[in-house]
Amino acid sequence: MYQLHPYQAKLVNQARQALAKGKKAVLLQSPAGSGKSVMIAEIARLAVAKGGQVMFTVHRKELVNQIRQSFRENDVDLSQCTILTVGKIAHRLSILPRPTLIITDETHHSLARTYQKIYDYYADIPRLGFTATPWRLNGKGLHDVYDALIIGPKIDWLIEHHYLAPYEYYSVKLVDEDKLKRSSTGDYTSKSIDEAVGRTIFGDVVRTYQEKTPGQQAIVYAHSVEFSKEVAQAFQASGIQAAHADAKTPAKERERIMTSFKDGSLKVLCNVDLISEGFNVPDCSVVIMLRPTESLVLFIQQSMRSMRYRPDKVATIIDHVGNYLRFGLPDDDHQWSLADRKKRKGKKANDAPPIRTCEFCFAVIPAASTICPVCGRKIEKAASEMETDSSVELERIHGHLDMKADYNSVRYARMKPSEAETMEDLYGIAKARHYKPGWAYFQARSLGLLNK
């Protein structure tokens, strides 16, 4: 049986209390990698223990198999559970056991017609939904599906408390954004990505991997099967063990690929969409993004795939398509809500703090920085930069962009002195901002931290 972390137990209790107080549909937001399957399994165990009948649904078969295994590991009585994809449940409503609780994972999809059919059929049954990102590309909120929202821990808190790995973020941009065209869904078309990326990218992708993360295990996200296979071939041509997998890869072959990745014999795993939403892939240290997107959901799922915690691990995110320009960094804070979201003009598609690049070391840093927290150089801020994200202009000036964001340096550069909880925090702020010796001591005295 699982032993929940305190933050997981808190979310489980908050969800159960919300239902007990009369809420009919509660959405739980918790970051990628925070253990949503563990929390779902615990809620199911508690419901079944009281004689309840649990219905779990999600849109992919792989995720169904994964949660079924989580239920077993948490001693959930599967005879009192229906665990099926949303499509199968929608076609079997009249013959399935009537649930006392419905749980939906990756519930940002739940405005789709198939989900609505299930929810309408069981209109009087309480529901819980889980997602890292209650956000839809079309701006439509989830208020029609849920009447309460519970917000989980922030990503930077999970990193600080060793539940997620810290990361370094590099961007060596290889895409011509002028060629990107949106489809009716709001995201970029596969054809336009082909044209924007071109054929010269493969050698640069391999070269960047060899320079930044040689020998480490990497997951590559591509936009098409053909492209993903070509990337895998480019790695193989350089003597690096690589393979491609997608949803149509035969099960036995995919299992063999995953086993090879898990035992370390396979270094680079290229895929299309497969290893995004909750898919149970072995741990890796590196993510390589080759798919430009307008979807915050996709960006967070993919960029954070390398951030599972291990002692002393530092994840690496290599962004070849400039997704950080649209969304900021993975641990940027977001104002999650059930309400509709107004679409914004310009590059950035969310409420993340503005960022820029240091003109000396090309680190990704907060736009308000006057001293780079990575290289320590003073940054002159032009008047025209006061209200805009200068990183877009720097892309044009420098052409080939090679950036690094050190998580701890950037975190302390953002942190207010009043938010410091320990002397270590104050020393970190002083180092990141290059304050004079003694600053941390005087701040600690005013904050009452000297005796802690």
Number of C-alpha atoms within 10 A of each C-alpha: 14 13 10 14 13 9 14 21 16 13 20 19 12 16 22 16 12 16 16 11 8 9 17 19 23 23 27 24 23 23 23 23 21 21 15 23 20 23 21 22 24 24 23 27 23 14 18 20 13 8 10 17 21 26 22 26 27 24 21 18 13 16 21 20 15 14 24 20 14 20 24 14 13 17 14 23 15 16 9 19 22 19 21 21 19 21 15 13 22 19 13 11 14 10 8 12 14 16 17 17 22 23 22 23 26 21 26 21 18 21 16 10 11 17 21 16 16 19 19 10 12 17 12 11 15 19 24 24 26 23 22 24 22 24 24 18 16 15 13 16 21 23 16 13 21 18 13 19 20 16 16 16 14 15 23 20 12 19 19 13 10 15 20 26 26 25 24 18 22 25 25 19 23 22 21 15 15 9 14 21 16 14 11 8 9 14 16 20 17 17 13 18 25 17 16 19 23 13 11 9 17 18 15 15 23 19 15 18 20 15 8 13 17 14 13 16 23 27 26 24 25 21 21 17 18 11 21 23 19 16 28 23 19 19 23 15 13 12 9 18 20 26 24 23 23 17 15 9 11 10 10 9 11 17 13 11 18 19 15 18 24 16 10 16 13 19 21 28 26 27 25 21 19 18 21 21 22 22 16 15 15 15 17 22 22 27 26 27 24 26 26 28 23 18 19 21 19 16 22 20 20 24 26 24 26 28 25 22 19 15 9 9 15 19 25 29 27 28 24 25 23 26 24 22 19 19 24 25 22 20 20 16 15 12 8 17 18 18 14 14 16 12 12 11 7 7 14 18 18 20 14 17 17 21 21 23 26 29 16 13 16 22 25 29 29 21 20 17 20 15 18 26 29 23 14 16 15 15 14 12 13 8 8 9 15 11 10 14 20 19 22 14 14 17 15 10 10 11 12 13 19 20 22 22 23 19 23 20 19 22 21 21 24 18 15 12 16 11 10 19 14 16 17 11 19 25 20 21 26 20 19 23 21 16 12 9 11 11 13 21 15 13 17 23 11 11 15 12 15 13 8 8
